[in-house]
Amino acid sequence: MSGRRMMFRFLHSSDLHLGKRFGNIADENLRGRLRDARHTVLGRLAARAREHGAGTVLLAGDSFDTETPTPDIRRQALAEMRHHAPLQWVLLPGNHDSLQATQLWSAIRAEAPPNVVIAAEPAPIELAPGVVLLPAPCTTRRPGRDLTEWMDAAPTPEGTLRLGLAHGAVRDFSEEGVGLDVLAPDRAARAGLAYLALGDWHGAVEVDARTRYSGTPEPDRFKHDRPGEALIVSFSAPAAPPEVIPVETASFSWRSLPLHLLSGDDGAGMLANLLPPGAARRQTLARILASGRASLSARTALAAAIAHAAPEFARLELDDSALTTDVEAGDLDLIDRAGALRDAAETLRAESLDEARSAAERAIARAALARLFSLSQQAGI
């Protein structure tokens, strides 16, 4: 560890959203696997902390997905934290599990093991000799003010390592798209903080050298397209800048994979080179973002290739809303040369090219034509 004395080291994480239901996912088995991954992330955070010699885990809000998690979810979380003693866990109320949830936080206070610290008041907490935490717990889901303001005037002895812990939006971006509760981006400088650990944004972001969002340790959507991670933060002296090391923590990977096609490209072949290797597929949720142009046959072949590979993945889906279909007379002949099917194909092709129609209507016509083509090939019409 070189020759220097390490003064303090901790793991910064947030947005565990324990108890998330994943109601937008139809596959019941996958929902169960994703819920389990959220619970077991506590063990992975503890493992990363131990591996890097960190004795404290700061959870910057939204440890629970709602203000009313089931008693089982709450007790299982606290039991897991107890299991990893003497590792110290610090829980901050976020916007999903704010202090307005009085029953939740009363139960946590009653059940928390000695190695769990509840940062439910804007008051200094001594984490270790010479190290003080200044928390800004969320009072409600949308407090409507900067809850970190009190840190500026919070007194601490000279030479103290001052750490801040907060949950909310900085610079008008927030996970829910609501920029009402904006935290001052320069709060660390104003309050003399050695580090401000933030939660809310599910992707890791460096606001400045002393202010960071850790991101969620277990992603639950395609939005950020980043691996689940936490941050190991180390200090050698109160005035020294922090050394920050990201560590991966996720069980599942959520990936958006762009696939741009030109007319004549073999989309199915290109897909094979784009997908992750076999060993990683079971734990991967992937979305193929197809764009450009493709013939009806190429589009159908791409969809078939995705359907063939899908069982190997936790989830594999195609977003072809930006893919334009090139339709030629020969393609329509493959549907039918005459009769009702040919008439339907001609109508759909005309609607897909009709500039008088809205983009959404043209897209629906293209999708219907591609579906008709696919069914005709499957049936051997």
Backbone torsions as a table, in degrees:
resi	resn	phi	psi	omega
1	MET	NA	33.1	-172.0
2	SER	56.0	-168.6	-175.9
3	GLY	-98.3	0.7	-173.8
4	ARG	-84.8	153.2	177.6
5	ARG	-85.2	126.5	176.0
6	MET	-83.6	124.8	-176.7
7	MET	-81.7	-45.3	-178.1
8	PHE	-158.6	142.0	179.3
9	ARG	-142.8	135.4	-180.0
10	PHE	-144.1	166.5	174.9
11	LEU	-106.9	130.6	179.9
12	HIS	-107.0	122.9	177.1
13	SER	-143.0	172.9	179.2
14	SER	-169.0	171.2	169.7
15	ASP	55.4	51.4	175.2
16	LEU	-73.5	-32.0	178.5
17	HIS	50.5	50.5	178.2
18	LEU	-62.0	135.3	-178.4
19	GLY	90.6	3.7	177.6
20	LYS	-58.1	135.3	-172.7
21	ARG	-90.1	-23.5	-177.9
22	PHE	56.8	46.3	-179.3
23	GLY	-65.4	-17.0	179.7
24	ASN	-81.8	-1.8	179.8
25	ILE	-106.2	121.7	-174.0
26	ALA	-72.2	-32.9	-175.0
27	ASP	-72.5	109.7	-176.7
28	GLU	-63.0	-38.0	179.3
29	ASN	-63.2	-43.2	179.1
30	LEU	-66.0	-39.6	177.1
31	ARG	-56.4	-43.9	179.9
32	GLY	-64.2	-40.7	179.3
33	ARG	-64.6	-39.9	-179.7
34	LEU	-69.0	-38.6	177.8
35	ARG	-64.5	-41.3	179.7
36	ASP	-65.0	-37.3	179.5
37	ALA	-63.3	-32.1	179.3
38	ARG	-67.8	-39.2	179.8
39	HIS	-70.5	-44.9	-175.2
40	THR	-71.9	-8.8	177.7
41	VAL	-65.4	-24.1	176.8
42	LEU	-60.4	-42.1	177.5
43	GLY	-65.7	-36.3	179.0
44	ARG	-70.2	-36.5	175.0
45	LEU	-63.0	-43.3	179.1
46	ALA	-62.1	-41.1	-179.9
47	ALA	-63.8	-43.4	179.2
48	ARG	-64.0	-39.3	178.8
49	ALA	-62.2	-46.8	-180.0
50	ARG	-63.4	-42.9	-178.5
51	GLU	-58.6	-31.5	-176.0
52	HIS	-105.5	10.3	175.5
53	GLY	72.1	27.0	177.6
54	ALA	-93.8	133.5	-178.1
55	GLY	-100.8	-3.6	-176.4
56	THR	-135.6	140.5	173.1
57	VAL	-116.3	119.1	175.6
58	LEU	-96.5	118.7	177.8
59	LEU	-104.9	107.8	-170.5
60	ALA	-87.2	53.7	172.2
61	GLY	94.0	159.2	-179.2
62	ASP	56.8	42.5	172.3
63	SER	-64.1	-33.2	176.8
64	PHE	-111.8	149.1	-175.0
65	ASP	-75.5	-27.0	-179.1
66	THR	-136.2	170.6	177.1
67	GLU	-79.3	-6.6	-179.2
68	THR	-131.0	58.2	176.0
69	PRO	-65.1	154.7	179.2
70	THR	-65.1	153.4	176.8
71	PRO	-54.9	-35.4	179.2
72	ASP	-62.4	-44.5	-179.9
73	ILE	-60.7	-46.3	-178.3
74	ARG	-63.8	-47.3	-176.7
75	ARG	-68.6	-38.7	177.8
76	GLN	-62.0	-40.5	179.6
77	ALA	-63.8	-47.4	-179.0
78	LEU	-66.3	-36.2	177.9
79	ALA	-65.3	-39.0	178.6
80	GLU	-65.5	-40.4	177.7
81	MET	-65.1	-40.7	177.6
82	ARG	-60.1	-38.9	-177.6
83	HIS	-60.5	-27.6	-175.7
84	HIS	-99.4	17.0	172.3
85	ALA	-60.6	147.1	11.1
86	PRO	-86.1	10.7	175.7
87	LEU	-55.1	131.1	-177.4
88	GLN	-96.0	128.5	178.7
89	TRP	-109.3	134.4	177.5
90	VAL	-117.4	119.0	-178.0
91	LEU	-103.1	123.6	176.3
92	LEU	-109.3	129.0	172.4
93	PRO	-61.7	131.1	177.8
94	GLY	-106.5	-159.7	179.9
95	ASN	-81.2	-28.3	177.1
96	HIS	-78.8	-28.1	179.5
97	ASP	-127.0	54.0	-173.4
98	SER	-71.0	172.9	179.6
99	LEU	-66.6	-12.2	175.5
100	GLN	-64.1	-22.2	176.1
101	ALA	-81.4	72.6	-173.1
102	THR	-62.6	-37.2	-179.8
103	GLN	-65.6	-39.8	179.7
104	LEU	-60.5	-51.5	-173.9
105	TRP	-74.8	-27.3	173.1
106	SER	-65.6	-41.4	179.0
107	ALA	-67.1	-40.5	179.3
108	ILE	-63.6	-42.4	178.0
109	ARG	-59.9	-39.8	-177.0
110	ALA	-72.9	-31.0	-171.6
111	GLU	-104.6	-13.0	-173.3
112	ALA	-63.3	134.3	175.4
113	PRO	-72.6	168.6	-176.5
114	PRO	-60.7	-24.2	-177.4
115	ASN	-90.1	11.2	175.7
116	VAL	-112.3	122.6	178.9
117	VAL	-104.8	128.7	-179.5
118	ILE	-100.2	111.0	-177.8
119	ALA	-91.5	68.8	-172.5
120	ALA	-103.4	5.9	178.3
121	GLU	-134.2	145.4	175.5
122	PRO	-77.3	74.4	-177.9
123	ALA	-146.5	148.1	-177.9
124	PRO	-60.8	141.5	176.3
125	ILE	-126.2	123.4	177.7
126	GLU	-81.0	116.3	179.5
127	LEU	-88.0	-30.4	-179.2
128	ALA	-163.9	164.8	177.9
129	PRO	-54.5	122.3	179.0
130	GLY	80.6	7.4	-179.5
131	VAL	-127.3	118.6	-177.0
132	VAL	-123.1	134.4	177.4
133	LEU	-101.4	133.2	175.8
134	LEU	-111.9	101.0	-176.2
135	PRO	-92.0	154.0	176.5
136	ALA	-127.9	77.3	-178.0
137	PRO	-66.2	143.9	177.2
138	CYS	-73.6	123.0	-178.6
139	THR	-79.0	-32.9	176.8
140	THR	-143.4	178.2	179.5
141	ARG	-62.1	-37.6	176.6
142	ARG	-133.7	89.1	-176.2
143	PRO	-61.7	-29.2	178.1
144	GLY	80.0	12.4	177.5
145	ARG	-154.7	166.2	180.0
146	ASP	-81.8	105.7	-175.4
147	LEU	-76.4	-5.3	179.1
148	THR	-90.2	-3.4	-175.3
149	GLU	-58.0	-35.4	-175.3
150	TRP	-63.6	-21.3	-177.2
151	MET	-63.5	-30.1	-175.8
152	ASP	-56.3	-44.1	-174.1
153	ALA	-100.1	4.0	-178.4
154	ALA	-66.7	121.1	-177.3
155	PRO	-79.7	138.8	172.5
156	THR	-143.5	153.1	-179.9
157	PRO	-60.1	151.6	179.2
158	GLU	-59.9	138.2	-180.0
159	GLY	87.3	0.5	179.9
160	THR	-72.3	140.9	171.9
161	LEU	-82.0	109.1	-176.5
162	ARG	-95.8	118.8	178.7
163	LEU	-115.3	140.2	176.8
164	GLY	-109.7	150.2	179.5
165	LEU	-138.9	120.7	-175.3
166	ALA	-150.7	166.3	-179.3
167	HIS	-138.5	122.9	178.5
168	GLY	155.1	-173.3	-173.1
169	ALA	-90.3	140.7	172.5
170	VAL	-120.6	139.0	177.9
171	ARG	57.7	39.3	173.1
172	ASP	61.1	23.0	169.2
173	PHE	-119.4	138.8	178.5
174	SER	-144.9	160.7	-176.9
175	GLU	-62.0	-31.0	-177.5
176	GLU	-99.1	7.9	177.8
177	GLY	74.0	16.9	179.9
178	VAL	-113.8	113.8	-176.0
179	GLY	-101.6	36.0	-176.2
180	LEU	-80.7	-34.7	-173.9
181	ASP	-103.1	67.1	-171.5
182	VAL	-82.6	122.7	176.0
183	LEU	-83.2	141.1	179.4
184	ALA	-60.8	123.8	-178.0
185	PRO	-65.7	-20.4	179.7
186	ASP	-103.9	24.5	-177.8
187	ARG	-58.7	-37.7	-179.2
188	ALA	-58.7	-43.9	179.5
189	ALA	-68.4	-43.6	-178.2
190	ARG	-61.8	-39.7	-173.7
191	ALA	-97.5	4.4	-179.6
192	GLY	63.8	37.1	-179.1
193	LEU	-85.1	136.6	173.7
194	ALA	-72.4	-27.7	179.9
195	TYR	-162.9	139.2	174.1
196	LEU	-117.0	111.8	-178.8
197	ALA	-91.8	120.0	-174.7
198	LEU	-113.6	151.6	171.5
199	GLY	-129.8	168.2	178.1
200	ASP	123.5	-55.1	179.2
201	TRP	-76.5	129.6	-172.9
202	HIS	-85.2	-2.2	173.2
203	GLY	-111.9	145.4	179.8
204	ALA	-65.3	131.4	-179.6
205	VAL	-139.2	132.8	172.6
206	GLU	-95.7	106.8	177.3
207	VAL	-73.7	-46.5	169.6
208	ASP	-154.8	-174.9	-173.8
209	ALA	-61.6	-22.1	-176.7
210	ARG	-117.9	9.5	-177.1
211	THR	-136.4	120.3	-177.0
212	ARG	-144.4	148.1	162.6
213	TYR	-93.0	133.7	179.3
214	SER	-79.7	-25.2	-169.6
215	GLY	78.0	166.7	179.8
216	THR	-77.3	144.4	178.6
217	PRO	-78.1	-14.6	179.8
218	GLU	-139.2	95.0	-176.8
219	PRO	-56.6	153.1	-179.5
220	ASP	-132.9	15.7	-178.9
221	ARG	-165.1	171.4	-179.3
222	PHE	-86.4	-5.8	-168.1
223	LYS	-53.7	-47.6	-172.1
224	HIS	-94.2	-20.9	177.1
225	ASP	51.7	44.3	177.7
226	ARG	-128.5	153.9	174.8
227	PRO	-68.5	151.3	174.0
228	GLY	-67.6	133.3	-176.6
229	GLU	-151.4	166.1	171.5
230	ALA	-130.8	172.4	-177.1
231	LEU	-119.0	129.0	170.6
232	ILE	-92.7	119.4	-175.3
233	VAL	-116.4	126.7	-176.2
234	SER	-127.0	145.2	175.9
235	PHE	-130.7	140.8	174.3
236	SER	-103.1	-18.2	178.6
237	ALA	-162.8	155.1	-177.9
238	PRO	-56.0	-36.7	-176.8
239	ALA	-86.8	-11.2	-177.2
240	ALA	-75.3	146.2	176.1
241	PRO	-67.6	151.4	-179.2
242	PRO	-72.0	147.9	169.0
243	GLU	-98.5	119.7	-173.9
244	VAL	-118.0	125.3	-179.1
245	ILE	-124.5	118.1	174.9
246	PRO	-74.4	140.4	177.1
247	VAL	-129.7	136.1	-178.3
248	GLU	-76.3	142.1	-173.3
249	THR	-134.8	-9.1	-168.7
250	ALA	-82.5	150.4	171.0
251	SER	-88.9	-37.7	-179.3
252	PHE	-109.7	149.4	175.4
253	SER	-113.6	128.3	175.9
254	TRP	-107.9	118.0	-173.3
255	ARG	-131.5	131.9	170.6
256	SER	-100.7	119.7	-172.7
257	LEU	-114.8	109.1	-179.9
258	PRO	-72.8	137.4	178.4
259	LEU	-134.4	102.2	-178.4
260	HIS	-98.4	126.5	-175.5
261	LEU	-116.1	144.9	169.9
262	LEU	-112.0	156.8	179.8
263	SER	-54.3	131.1	-179.8
264	GLY	94.6	-10.8	178.8
265	ASP	-69.5	149.7	174.8
266	ASP	-91.5	90.0	-176.3
267	GLY	-61.4	-39.4	-179.7
268	ALA	-63.6	-41.0	178.2
269	GLY	-66.9	-40.4	178.0
270	MET	-65.2	-34.4	178.7
271	LEU	-61.0	-41.9	-178.1
272	ALA	-58.5	-34.1	179.9
273	ASN	-81.3	-15.7	-176.4
274	LEU	-89.5	-32.0	-174.1
275	LEU	-72.1	148.6	179.4
276	PRO	-67.2	163.1	-178.7
277	PRO	-64.0	161.2	-173.5
278	GLY	-54.8	-41.4	-175.0
279	ALA	-62.2	-27.8	-176.1
280	ALA	-91.9	-8.0	-168.2
281	ARG	-69.5	-36.7	-176.9
282	ARG	-61.6	-27.5	-179.0
283	GLN	-103.4	19.0	-177.1
284	THR	-117.4	130.8	167.8
285	LEU	-106.7	115.8	-173.0
286	ALA	-123.5	141.6	176.4
287	ARG	-123.1	120.0	178.9
288	ILE	-87.5	118.2	179.8
289	LEU	-97.4	90.8	-177.4
290	ALA	-84.1	135.7	178.6
291	SER	-143.6	172.8	180.0
292	GLY	95.6	-140.3	-176.4
293	ARG	-134.0	145.5	177.1
294	ALA	-153.2	148.9	175.3
295	SER	-72.9	165.8	177.6
296	LEU	-58.0	-42.8	-178.8
297	SER	-67.0	-39.6	178.9
298	ALA	-67.4	-38.4	178.6
299	ARG	-65.0	-42.0	179.0
300	THR	-65.2	-40.8	179.6
301	ALA	-64.9	-37.4	178.1
302	LEU	-64.6	-46.3	179.4
303	ALA	-61.8	-38.8	179.1
304	ALA	-66.6	-38.8	179.5
305	ALA	-65.4	-38.4	178.2
306	ILE	-67.8	-42.5	178.1
307	ALA	-62.3	-35.3	179.8
308	HIS	-68.8	-38.7	-177.1
309	ALA	-82.8	-21.7	-171.0
310	ALA	-53.9	-40.4	-178.1
311	PRO	-61.5	-18.6	179.4
312	GLU	-80.3	-12.9	-175.2
313	PHE	-106.2	157.9	168.1
314	ALA	-60.7	-40.2	175.1
315	ARG	-161.9	135.8	176.2
316	LEU	-139.3	121.9	-176.2
317	GLU	-136.0	159.3	-178.8
318	LEU	-114.7	127.3	170.1
319	ASP	-110.4	102.5	-178.1
320	ASP	-110.5	25.2	-178.2
321	SER	-65.2	-22.5	179.2
322	ALA	-101.5	12.0	-179.2
323	LEU	-101.4	118.0	178.6
324	THR	-86.1	137.9	-179.0
325	THR	-98.0	123.0	172.7
326	ASP	-87.2	115.9	-177.7
327	VAL	-110.8	123.4	178.6
328	GLU	-114.6	162.4	-179.1
329	ALA	-57.6	-36.0	179.6
330	GLY	-63.4	-31.8	177.2
331	ASP	-66.3	-41.7	179.5
332	LEU	-66.8	-33.6	177.0
333	ASP	-61.7	-31.5	179.4
334	LEU	-71.9	-20.8	174.5
335	ILE	-80.1	-53.1	175.7
336	ASP	-174.2	149.1	-179.3
337	ARG	-87.8	-19.5	179.8
338	ALA	-162.2	173.8	176.0
339	GLY	92.3	-168.8	-172.4
340	ALA	-64.4	-40.1	179.5
341	LEU	-63.9	-41.2	179.2
342	ARG	-65.6	-40.7	178.5
343	ASP	-61.6	-42.7	179.2
344	ALA	-63.9	-41.3	179.3
345	ALA	-63.6	-42.4	179.2
346	GLU	-62.9	-41.9	179.9
347	THR	-63.4	-46.1	179.9
348	LEU	-63.7	-38.4	178.0
349	ARG	-63.7	-43.9	-180.0
350	ALA	-62.4	-42.3	179.7
351	GLU	-66.1	-34.9	-179.4
352	SER	-68.7	-21.2	-178.4
353	LEU	-105.4	-1.5	-174.0
354	ASP	-78.9	106.1	-178.4
355	GLU	-66.9	-16.2	178.1
356	ALA	-73.5	-17.5	178.7
357	ARG	-88.3	159.6	178.5
358	SER	-71.4	161.5	178.6
359	ALA	-60.1	-37.3	-180.0
360	ALA	-65.5	-41.2	179.1
361	GLU	-65.6	-40.0	178.8
362	ARG	-65.9	-38.5	179.4
363	ALA	-65.1	-40.1	178.5
364	ILE	-62.7	-42.0	179.2
365	ALA	-64.4	-41.6	178.2
366	ARG	-62.3	-44.2	-179.5
367	ALA	-64.5	-39.8	179.0
368	ALA	-66.2	-39.1	178.6
369	LEU	-65.7	-41.4	178.0
370	ALA	-64.2	-38.6	178.4
371	ARG	-65.9	-41.4	178.0
372	LEU	-62.3	-42.0	179.3
373	PHE	-63.1	-45.5	-178.9
374	SER	-61.5	-45.0	-179.9
375	LEU	-64.8	-36.6	179.8
376	SER	-65.6	-35.1	179.5
377	GLN	-73.6	-38.8	179.2
378	GLN	-65.1	-36.5	-177.9
379	ALA	-85.3	-9.5	-178.3
380	GLY	67.0	32.3	-179.3
381	ILE	-65.3	NA	NA
